[in-house]
Amino acid sequence: MIQFKGLVKKFGDRIVLKGLNLSVQKGEILFILGTSGTGKSVLLKNLMGLMKPDAGQIWIEGEEVSSFSEEQYLPIRRKCGLVFQQPALFDSLTVFENIAFGIRRHTKDSEQEIQKKVTKALGLVHLKNIENKFPSQLSYGMQKRVSLARTIALEPKVLLFDEPTTGLDPVTTSAINQLILELSRNLKTTSIVVSHDMRCALDIADRIIVMDQGSIIEIGTPEELKKSQVSLVKDFLSEVLEKEARQ
Amino acid sequence: MMGVISDAGKVVIFFFRILGVWKRKSISSQLMFEQIWKVTMQSALTTGMAGFFVGAIMTIQFTMQMKDFGALGYLGGLATSTTIREVGPLLIAFMLAGKVGAFTSAELGTMRVTEQIDAIRCLGADPIQELVLPRFIAIVISSFFLLGLGLLLSIFGGILLGEVFSGVSFEEYLRHIPTIVSLPSILTGLFKCFIFAVVLAVICTYRGYTTTGGAKGVGLAVVKTAVGTMVTIVIADWVTSLLADITLRAVLGT
C-alpha cells in the first residue's frame, strides 16, 4: 500500500534519511522505533507531503507522490491522517470546531452530518460532552484524544502516529496505545506508529522496524525482534524486560 | 550582509506568495473582519495616546520656532500638516510594529512550533489562506483607521497645548489647517501609511510563519520582527518620501 524507495532527506549537511527502503502492507500496524534524531518523524512528514525528500520515491496506492504539489497532495491527506507528537489543536477553536475543521475542508457535508461525524469521532476516543470546550480547558491526555478524533473524523485509510504517548502518564499512555489498536482494527486502517515504546510495540504491532542514523537496522514481527542480535534492539528489549522484572 | 540580503529576498518571495494566494483563493470575510477588529482594538488606545502627545509635542516645537516671527497663527496648520505627512504614518507604523507585529509573529510562531500550521495543511487547508492572509489584510486596513484616530487626537492634543502653552485659541489653531494641509500632504501620508503597513504585515507574518526551534525560536522571531520592521520602515520612509515627492510634483504639478 505504501512504499518508500531509496528515500533521502538532508538538513544542510546532515543526512537524516539515508536511502530508506520500506513497504507497508494494507491493514497492518507497523511500529517504527529508534533513538531520537534518527529520522522517524521526518519519514512521516515526508509521507504527508509536509517535507519534500531530496531523493527517492514515495508510493501510495500505486501513485508516486514525492513530487506532488500542495494541491495534488489534498486527496493524499484525505487518505492519510497524521496524529502529531503534540496535540496541535487550534487554540481559538472549540473541540467541535477543531474536529469539524478538516471535514468542512475535505467534504461538502451538511452541518447535521458534520455534527454526527464529530460525535462519532469523539465516541471512538471515549470522550463525550466536551464539544463546546476550548483546548486550554482540557487535560493534555484529553487534548491528545481530541487530536486523534480530529484525524479519524476524516475516516483515513492510513493512520500515522508521531510519538502518540510522549509526555503522558503511564495510565494515559496505556489508554492511548489501546485506542491505537482498537481504531486500527475497528476502522480497518493501516497504521504507522513512530514511538520509543518497545513494550507497546511488542503488544500491538504486526511488524516493528528499528531505525538508527537514518537507516533501518532491523525489521520483523515482535517475535522475530525478540530474537534479534542487533545491539540497539537488544538495548530496547532489555529496558522492557528490566521494567517488567522490577514490577 | 549576505544573510540580510538573503532574508530580504525570502521576505519578498513570501510577499508574492501571499499575493498569489489572495489572487487564486477566496478569503473568509468573517476571519478578516475578526482580525481587523482585533488589530484595531489592540492598538487603538496606545495609538490614540501617542497621537495626542505627538500633537502636543509638535505644537510646543513649532511655537518655539514661530513665536519670534509672529507667525503663531499658522501653528495648527503646520503641526497638522507635519503629522499627516510624516509623523503620523511613522508613529502608527511603530505602534503597530510594537504591538501587532510582535503579537502576530509570536502567535504564528507558536502555531508553527506546536505543529498547528502542519495540522492545518494535513486537514486540507492552506495556512497562508487561513492564517496569514487575514492577518496581512487586517494590518493594512487597520493602519488607516488608526492613522485617522491618531491624527484626530493629535489635532486635539495640539489644540489643547496651543491654548495652554502658546496662547493660540481653538479657532485660530484650526483656521489654517485647510489652507496648509494640502492634497499632496494627505496623499503622501496615506501612501506612506499603506507602504509601512505592508512592510510590517509581510515581515511579521513571514517571521512567525517560518519560526523554528521551540520557545526560543518564537522569542527570536519576535525580536527579528521588531528590529526588522523598525529598520525597514525607516528605510521605506526615506524611499516613499522621495517617490511621493517626485510623483506628486509630476502628477499635480506642485
Interface residues (C-beta under 8 A of the other chain):
Chain A: K45 M48 G49 L50 E70 L74 R77 R78 G81 L82 F84 Q85 Q86 A88 L89 F90 D91 F101 G102 R105 H106 R150 T151 L154
Chain B: T114 E115 Q116 D118 A119 I120 R121 C122 L123 G124 A125 D126
